[in-house]
Amino acid sequence: MLVLARFTLFFMMIGSLLIYLFTNIKLIGECSPALAVLGFSVMIGIFMIVLEIVLKQNVYIKKSSLFLILFFMYFIVNVTINRPNDLKALLLATTGGIILFYILGSLVSTNLLYIKEKILNSNKFLNMFNFFYIVFSFLFLILFLDTFITLMENVRTDLFLLSDLDGMYQRAGAFLTISFFIYSFTTAFFLFVNKYAKKSKFMVLMTFVLFVSYCLLTIGGILLSQLIGSNNTLVNLGGLLFATTIFYIFINFTKSENLLSKIKLNIKKIFLSKLGSKLFGSIFVSLFIVFVLLVGLINFFDIDLDQFRIFGFGSGDVSSVSSRLALWDNFLIHFDYNPIFGNMAVDALTTGEGTYVHSFIATLLTHLGIVGFIFFFIYLSVAIKEKLKSSNNLYVNNLFALYSLIVFAGIFAIASFGTFITYTPIWFLLGLLFPPIVFKNRKELNFEKSNINSIK
C-alpha cells in the first residue's frame, strides 16, 4: 500500500506541475496563473523526499551539489551588489528564478529514482508503473490539445502566429520546453524498464504505440512552439524527439543489452568502443526516420513553411538568428567591463538593457566573470562524473545515463547559442539530471564499492 501511495503521489506531483505549465502557456501574457497548483506540486515533492529520509535514513549530499551551492552563493552576491531589485526575480520567480526551477527539476528526478529502485528490485511494481504512465500520457494529451485548440482561436490569418503576441513568447516557450522534458524523460524511463523486463509481445506492441504517440505529440509541440513564436523551443523539442528516437532504435535493434549490462560508463567507452559504433549507427538511422517523418507530414498536410517564424515568414531572413548574431558584437565590451568577477547589470551599464549576447556560456563570462564561469564548470564536470557511476542495475542505469547526457549535450549546445544564464529550462534540466541528494541502502553501497574496487 505504501508503494502504491508513493507511485500515486509522484504522478500527482508531475501531473499538477504539467497543469501549471500548460495553464501558463494557454493564458500567455497573464501574470503566472495557477500558482496554487504549482505550490501543491512542490508540497507533494517535498513530502515524498521527507518520507524517504525518515524511512531510508541513508541520505547523501552529492559532491557536485556543494560546488553548485558555491556557484549560487556567488550568483546571489553578484546580483545583490549589482541588481538588488531583481534578486527575487532571478532566484525564485517563475519568470527566471534559477533556484526555483533547479528545485522543481530535482523534485521530479529524486522521486523518480524511488520508482526506478522499486521496479528494478521487483517486477511486480512494473505493471503499476505502466498503468500510471498510460494515465500520465493521456493527461499530457488532454492538456496539450486543450492548450493548442484554445490558442488556435487567436491565430493570425496571414501567418501561423498568435495575434497581439507583443514578444511575450519567451516564458511560454520555456514552459513548453520544460513540459516536454518531463514527458520525454518519463517516456524514456518507460521504454527502458520495459525493455529490461522483457515483457510479452503485447507489451512490446504497447510500448511501440506509446512511443509513436510520444513522437506525434512532440511534433505537435513543435507546431505549438511556432504558434507562440519561439524558435528556441522548436529546436529544443526537435532535439528531444531525435534523442528519444535514437534510444528507441538503440535498445530494440542493436543488441546492445550485453554491452550495457557489463560495463561502467566513461567518455572513452561511449565513443571508442562497440557501444559507440552501435550508438552512432542508431543516430544515423534516427536522423533518417525523423527527417522522413517530418517531410512526410509536411507533404501530407500540404503545410506552407513560409507561414512559420523559423523560416522567416518567407522573407529569407530568420530574424531571431540574425539579431542574436548581431549581439555578439557586444561580447568584448561586456566582458572587458569586469572580466574577473563580471557584473549582472553589465548590459544596462554599457550597451543598453537587454543587449547581452544570447549565449549561456558567453553570459556566464560577461555577467559572472571568469570566477563564475569556473565555479559553474567545476560543478558541471563533477556532476557528469557522478552521473556516469552506476549502481543497483547497470543496464537501466547506463541507458538512462546515456540518454540524459545526450539530451543535456544537445540542449546545452542550443542554450550556448541562444539564451541568457537565467534560462529556466537549463536549470530545470540540471535539477532533473543531477539532483543534489541520493538515497542509498546498505546493499546499494556495498554494490557500488565492489564496482569501484573492480575498476581499480
KEDRENLO-446181 format. One line per 3 residues: number of its first residue (from 1); their letters; for each residue x, y, z of C-alpha. Coordinates in nm, 3 decimals. Layout:
NUM = A = X Y Z; ...
***
This chain:
1 = MLV = 0.000 0.000 0.000; 0.286 0.237 0.078; 0.442 0.181 -0.266
4 = LAR = 0.106 0.238 -0.438; 0.065 0.560 -0.241; 0.414 0.676 -0.340
7 = FTL = 0.352 0.600 -0.709; 0.021 0.786 -0.690; 0.180 1.087 -0.521
10 = FFM = 0.461 1.101 -0.778; 0.223 1.111 -1.072; 0.004 1.362 -0.889
13 = MIG = 0.314 1.579 -0.846; 0.420 1.575 -1.212; 0.056 1.593 -1.324
16 = SLL = -0.011 1.909 -1.124; 0.319 2.056 -1.246; 0.208 1.994 -1.604
19 = IYL = -0.131 2.156 -1.533; 0.051 2.465 -1.407; 0.285 2.479 -1.707
22 = FTN = 0.015 2.431 -1.971; -0.219 2.678 -1.799; 0.051 2.942 -1.828
25 = IKL = 0.112 2.854 -2.194; -0.260 2.875 -2.270; -0.300 3.204 -2.084
28 = IGE = 0.011 3.352 -2.243; 0.083 3.706 -2.128; -0.100 3.677 -1.796
31 = CSP = 0.089 3.706 -1.467; 0.161 3.347 -1.356; -0.188 3.197 -1.319
34 = ALA = -0.242 2.873 -1.122; 0.036 2.941 -0.870; -0.160 2.737 -0.613
37 = VLG = -0.127 2.431 -0.840; 0.250 2.481 -0.857; 0.261 2.510 -0.478
40 = FSV = 0.062 2.185 -0.448; 0.313 2.006 -0.675; 0.609 2.134 -0.473
43 = MIG = 0.444 2.032 -0.145; 0.392 1.674 -0.267; 0.751 1.652 -0.390
46 = IFM = 0.896 1.776 -0.063; 0.667 1.549 0.139; 0.787 1.240 -0.051
49 = IVL = 1.153 1.332 -0.003; 1.099 1.386 0.371; 0.921 1.049 0.386
52 = EIV = 1.216 0.883 0.209; 1.458 1.039 0.457; 1.255 0.906 0.750
55 = LKQ = 1.221 0.556 0.604; 1.561 0.505 0.445; 1.790 0.718 0.664
58 = NVY = 2.096 0.689 0.435; 2.080 1.029 0.266; 2.388 1.152 0.081
61 = IKK = 2.457 1.502 -0.043; 2.644 1.476 -0.371; 2.983 1.640 -0.404
64 = SSL = 2.860 1.828 -0.711; 2.583 1.995 -0.511; 2.844 2.159 -0.287
67 = FLI = 3.001 2.324 -0.592; 2.654 2.426 -0.711; 2.585 2.590 -0.373
70 = LFF = 2.912 2.777 -0.413; 2.801 2.895 -0.757; 2.459 3.002 -0.625
73 = MYF = 2.620 3.195 -0.340; 2.845 3.377 -0.587; 2.544 3.447 -0.810
76 = IVN = 2.345 3.588 -0.515; 2.631 3.816 -0.409; 2.674 3.945 -0.765
79 = VTI = 2.302 4.017 -0.806; 2.277 4.174 -0.458; 2.559 4.416 -0.539
82 = NRP = 2.468 4.499 -0.898; 2.093 4.433 -0.938; 1.945 4.425 -0.586
85 = NDL = 1.590 4.496 -0.703; 1.595 4.184 -0.923; 1.719 3.939 -0.659
88 = KAL = 1.384 3.765 -0.607; 1.306 3.759 -0.980; 1.639 3.596 -1.067
91 = LLA = 1.627 3.339 -0.787; 1.269 3.237 -0.714; 1.029 3.396 -0.965
94 = TTG = 0.852 3.183 -1.226; 0.985 3.412 -1.500; 1.354 3.339 -1.444
97 = GII = 1.424 3.205 -1.096; 1.719 2.970 -1.141; 1.696 2.819 -0.790
100 = LFY = 1.319 2.763 -0.818; 1.350 2.570 -1.143; 1.653 2.373 -1.025
103 = ILG = 1.445 2.266 -0.723; 1.149 2.169 -0.945; 1.371 1.952 -1.163
106 = SLV = 1.533 1.797 -0.856; 1.196 1.708 -0.703; 1.090 1.525 -1.018
109 = STN = 1.423 1.343 -1.051; 1.469 1.245 -0.685; 1.121 1.096 -0.662
112 = LLY = 1.155 0.918 -0.997; 1.465 0.746 -0.854; 1.242 0.587 -0.588
115 = IKE = 1.019 0.442 -0.859; 1.320 0.314 -1.050; 1.452 0.142 -0.739
118 = KIL = 1.122 -0.033 -0.673; 1.083 -0.154 -1.032; 1.439 -0.286 -1.056
121 = NSN = 1.411 -0.469 -0.725; 1.079 -0.633 -0.812; 0.897 -0.670 -1.145
124 = KFL = 0.560 -0.671 -0.968; 0.578 -0.292 -0.949; 0.631 -0.257 -1.326
127 = NMF = 0.264 -0.312 -1.411; 0.175 -0.045 -1.158; 0.416 0.200 -1.320
130 = NFF = 0.289 0.115 -1.671; -0.068 0.189 -1.565; 0.031 0.525 -1.420
133 = YIV = 0.240 0.609 -1.728; -0.056 0.545 -1.960; -0.276 0.770 -1.745
136 = FSF = 0.001 1.032 -1.742; 0.030 1.017 -2.122; -0.345 1.063 -2.158
139 = LFL = -0.333 1.364 -1.922; -0.049 1.515 -2.126; -0.252 1.464 -2.445
142 = ILF = -0.559 1.634 -2.296; -0.360 1.931 -2.163; -0.175 1.970 -2.492
145 = LDT = -0.487 1.957 -2.709; -0.675 2.197 -2.480; -0.387 2.446 -2.499
148 = FIT = -0.338 2.410 -2.874; -0.709 2.443 -2.960; -0.752 2.743 -2.730
151 = LME = -0.455 2.928 -2.879; -0.561 2.845 -3.237; -0.870 3.060 -3.179
154 = NVR = -0.641 3.364 -3.174; -0.412 3.281 -3.468; -0.341 3.539 -3.737
157 = TDL = -0.496 3.492 -4.081; -0.176 3.571 -4.273; 0.079 3.381 -4.059
160 = FLL = 0.091 3.082 -3.824; 0.137 3.307 -3.522; -0.073 3.437 -3.235
163 = SDL = -0.227 3.780 -3.272; -0.108 4.054 -3.033; 0.184 3.844 -2.910
166 = DGM = 0.399 4.152 -2.832; 0.715 3.949 -2.765; 0.558 3.751 -2.478
169 = YQR = 0.660 3.414 -2.620; 0.973 3.351 -2.414; 0.812 3.240 -2.087
172 = AGA = 0.550 3.028 -2.267; 0.825 2.876 -2.482; 1.033 2.792 -2.176
175 = FLT = 0.734 2.628 -2.006; 0.658 2.424 -2.319; 1.019 2.302 -2.324
178 = ISF = 1.003 2.203 -1.955; 0.673 2.019 -2.014; 0.838 1.807 -2.281
181 = FIY = 1.143 1.748 -2.060; 0.908 1.581 -1.812; 0.724 1.388 -2.083
184 = SFT = 1.043 1.280 -2.264; 1.229 1.154 -1.958; 0.926 0.971 -1.823
187 = TAF = 0.874 0.812 -2.166; 1.242 0.714 -2.191; 1.224 0.554 -1.847
190 = FLF = 0.907 0.368 -1.951; 1.083 0.232 -2.262; 1.399 0.132 -2.074
193 = VNK = 1.240 -0.056 -1.783; 1.002 -0.244 -2.010; 1.289 -0.349 -2.235
196 = YAK = 1.481 -0.462 -1.925; 1.184 -0.666 -1.801; 1.139 -0.841 -2.139
199 = KSK = 0.762 -0.827 -2.129; 0.513 -1.007 -2.355; 0.459 -0.935 -2.726
202 = FMV = 0.150 -0.737 -2.631; 0.361 -0.507 -2.412; 0.618 -0.471 -2.691
205 = LMT = 0.335 -0.355 -2.917; 0.205 -0.123 -2.645; 0.546 0.040 -2.598
208 = FVL = 0.565 0.097 -2.975; 0.219 0.258 -2.979; 0.304 0.483 -2.685
211 = FVS = 0.639 0.575 -2.846; 0.462 0.672 -3.169; 0.213 0.875 -2.963
214 = YCL = 0.508 1.050 -2.799; 0.659 1.130 -3.141; 0.332 1.272 -3.275
217 = LTI = 0.276 1.481 -2.963; 0.631 1.617 -2.980; 0.576 1.715 -3.344
220 = GGI = 0.257 1.884 -3.223; 0.471 2.063 -2.963; 0.698 2.185 -3.243
223 = LLS = 0.392 2.331 -3.418; 0.278 2.492 -3.092; 0.622 2.649 -3.048
226 = QLI = 0.577 2.823 -3.382; 0.226 2.932 -3.291; 0.369 3.120 -2.991
229 = GSN = 0.671 3.235 -3.195; 0.953 3.053 -3.014; 1.225 2.918 -3.244
232 = NTL = 1.437 2.816 -2.945; 1.160 2.587 -2.822; 1.124 2.433 -3.168
235 = VNL = 1.493 2.340 -3.173; 1.475 2.201 -2.817; 1.172 1.982 -2.891
238 = GGL = 1.329 1.866 -3.216; 1.636 1.762 -3.016; 1.422 1.570 -2.764
241 = LFA = 1.238 1.390 -3.045; 1.567 1.299 -3.208; 1.728 1.176 -2.882
244 = TTI = 1.430 0.961 -2.781; 1.411 0.809 -3.130; 1.785 0.728 -3.114
247 = FYI = 1.736 0.531 -2.794; 1.423 0.354 -2.915; 1.627 0.227 -3.211
250 = FIN = 1.928 0.162 -2.988; 1.751 -0.063 -2.735; 1.534 -0.252 -2.985
253 = FTK = 1.753 -0.309 -3.290; 2.123 -0.307 -3.195; 2.156 -0.595 -2.945
256 = SEN = 2.331 -0.363 -2.702; 2.197 -0.521 -2.384; 2.505 -0.738 -2.318
259 = LLS = 2.738 -0.439 -2.357; 2.533 -0.217 -2.129; 2.498 -0.488 -1.866
262 = KIK = 2.872 -0.540 -1.823; 3.049 -0.204 -1.839; 3.095 0.101 -1.625
265 = LNI = 3.038 0.402 -1.844; 3.300 0.662 -1.918; 3.354 0.902 -2.206
268 = KKI = 3.609 0.673 -2.376; 3.374 0.374 -2.374; 3.087 0.582 -2.509
271 = FLS = 3.278 0.699 -2.817; 3.563 0.450 -2.873; 3.404 0.106 -2.834
274 = KLG = 3.145 -0.127 -2.985; 2.891 0.063 -2.779; 2.990 0.384 -2.955
277 = SKL = 2.955 0.230 -3.301; 2.609 0.097 -3.218; 2.510 0.436 -3.077
280 = FGS = 2.632 0.624 -3.383; 2.451 0.376 -3.608; 2.131 0.448 -3.414
283 = IFV = 2.192 0.821 -3.457; 2.213 0.796 -3.836; 1.906 0.571 -3.861
286 = SLF = 1.708 0.802 -3.630; 1.812 1.107 -3.828; 1.675 0.942 -4.142
289 = IVF = 1.350 0.839 -3.969; 1.285 1.182 -3.817; 1.364 1.353 -4.148
292 = VLL = 1.131 1.124 -4.347; 0.858 1.161 -4.083; 0.871 1.542 -4.085
295 = VGL = 0.888 1.567 -4.466; 0.603 1.316 -4.498; 0.380 1.510 -4.259
298 = INF = 0.462 1.841 -4.430; 0.369 1.698 -4.772; 0.063 1.507 -4.647
301 = FDI = -0.092 1.812 -4.481; 0.040 2.049 -4.751; 0.197 2.279 -4.491
304 = DLD = 0.321 2.616 -4.617; 0.658 2.663 -4.444; 0.656 3.035 -4.525
307 = QFR = 0.389 3.069 -4.254; 0.638 2.983 -3.979; 0.878 3.206 -3.790
310 = IFG = 1.164 2.954 -3.815; 1.163 3.018 -4.192; 1.147 3.395 -4.154
313 = FGS = 0.783 3.405 -4.265; 0.905 3.366 -4.624; 1.139 3.666 -4.612
316 = GDV = 1.456 3.458 -4.641; 1.588 3.607 -4.317; 1.540 3.439 -3.979
319 = SSV = 1.523 3.747 -3.755; 1.583 3.555 -3.432; 1.913 3.425 -3.570
322 = SSR = 2.034 3.748 -3.732; 1.953 3.956 -3.425; 2.139 3.712 -3.196
325 = LAL = 2.443 3.716 -3.424; 2.444 4.097 -3.421; 2.455 4.099 -3.040
328 = WDN = 2.787 3.910 -3.042; 2.948 4.246 -3.120; 2.876 4.338 -2.758
331 = FLI = 3.064 4.045 -2.606; 3.405 4.207 -2.571; 3.250 4.532 -2.444
334 = HFD = 3.064 4.345 -2.170; 3.348 4.110 -2.083; 3.608 4.389 -2.062
337 = YNP = 3.389 4.577 -1.811; 3.483 4.332 -1.531; 3.644 4.014 -1.668
340 = IFG = 3.728 3.861 -1.329; 3.403 3.899 -1.136; 3.153 4.010 -1.402
343 = NMA = 2.851 4.231 -1.341; 2.489 4.118 -1.363; 2.394 4.465 -1.488
346 = VDA = 2.674 4.498 -1.744; 2.446 4.531 -2.048; 2.248 4.815 -1.887
349 = LTT = 2.573 4.987 -1.786; 2.733 4.967 -2.131; 2.532 4.898 -2.447
352 = GEG = 2.177 4.912 -2.307; 1.934 4.693 -2.112; 1.874 4.359 -2.283
355 = TYV = 2.162 4.389 -2.533; 2.351 4.096 -2.380; 2.488 3.819 -2.601
358 = HSF = 2.228 3.544 -2.633; 2.455 3.264 -2.517; 2.457 3.076 -2.186
361 = IAT = 2.835 3.036 -2.187; 2.906 3.391 -2.308; 2.683 3.549 -2.044
364 = LLT = 2.848 3.336 -1.776; 3.167 3.520 -1.868; 3.020 3.868 -1.917
367 = HLG = 2.779 3.874 -1.621; 2.955 3.646 -1.370; 3.313 3.677 -1.491
370 = IVG = 3.586 3.416 -1.503; 3.517 3.329 -1.137; 3.151 3.242 -1.203
373 = FIF = 3.246 3.058 -1.522; 3.495 2.840 -1.331; 3.251 2.770 -1.045
376 = FFI = 2.982 2.655 -1.288; 3.201 2.427 -1.497; 3.364 2.267 -1.192
379 = YLS = 3.011 2.183 -1.073; 2.912 2.053 -1.416; 3.219 1.832 -1.461
382 = VAI = 3.176 1.675 -1.116; 2.802 1.622 -1.176; 2.867 1.445 -1.508
385 = KEK = 3.127 1.215 -1.347; 2.872 1.126 -1.076; 2.612 1.055 -1.344
388 = LKS = 2.840 0.805 -1.514; 2.869 0.599 -1.195; 2.615 0.318 -1.195
391 = SNN = 2.465 0.119 -0.910; 2.191 -0.135 -0.848; 2.135 -0.231 -1.215
394 = LYV = 2.392 -0.147 -1.481; 2.166 -0.191 -1.786; 1.891 0.055 -1.696
397 = NNL = 2.126 0.299 -1.522; 2.365 0.304 -1.818; 2.079 0.357 -2.061
400 = FAL = 1.933 0.640 -1.854; 2.275 0.800 -1.803; 2.350 0.786 -2.178
403 = YSL = 2.009 0.930 -2.266; 2.042 1.202 -2.004; 2.387 1.310 -2.116
406 = IVF = 2.298 1.314 -2.486; 1.988 1.524 -2.417; 2.189 1.757 -2.195
409 = AGI = 2.466 1.795 -2.453; 2.210 1.891 -2.717; 2.010 2.132 -2.501
412 = FAI = 2.324 2.290 -2.358; 2.465 2.341 -2.709; 2.141 2.514 -2.810
415 = ASF = 2.150 2.732 -2.497; 2.510 2.824 -2.572; 2.394 2.997 -2.890
418 = GTF = 2.056 3.133 -2.792; 1.983 3.206 -2.424; 2.078 3.404 -2.114
421 = ITY = 2.220 3.242 -1.797; 1.879 3.256 -1.627; 1.714 3.044 -1.899
424 = TPI = 1.481 2.835 -1.683; 1.474 2.509 -1.889; 1.850 2.469 -1.843
427 = WFL = 1.819 2.499 -1.465; 1.521 2.263 -1.458; 1.722 2.015 -1.667
430 = LGL = 2.022 2.042 -1.433; 1.795 1.951 -1.142; 1.633 1.673 -1.342
433 = LFP = 1.965 1.514 -1.443; 2.184 1.597 -1.145; 1.972 1.607 -0.827
436 = PIV = 2.163 1.723 -0.516; 2.088 1.423 -0.295; 2.073 1.047 -0.331
439 = FKN = 1.924 0.774 -0.111; 2.118 0.450 -0.071; 2.063 0.145 0.143
442 = RKE = 2.346 -0.077 0.262; 2.306 -0.323 -0.027; 2.346 -0.043 -0.283
445 = LNF = 2.650 0.097 -0.103; 2.823 -0.243 -0.097; 2.740 -0.297 -0.466
448 = EKS = 2.883 0.043 -0.561; 3.202 -0.015 -0.359; 3.256 -0.355 -0.522
451 = NIN = 3.221 -0.199 -0.868; 3.471 0.073 -0.782; 3.718 -0.184 -0.648
454 = SIK = 3.681 -0.398 -0.960; 3.765 -0.098 -1.178; 4.075 -0.024 -0.970
***
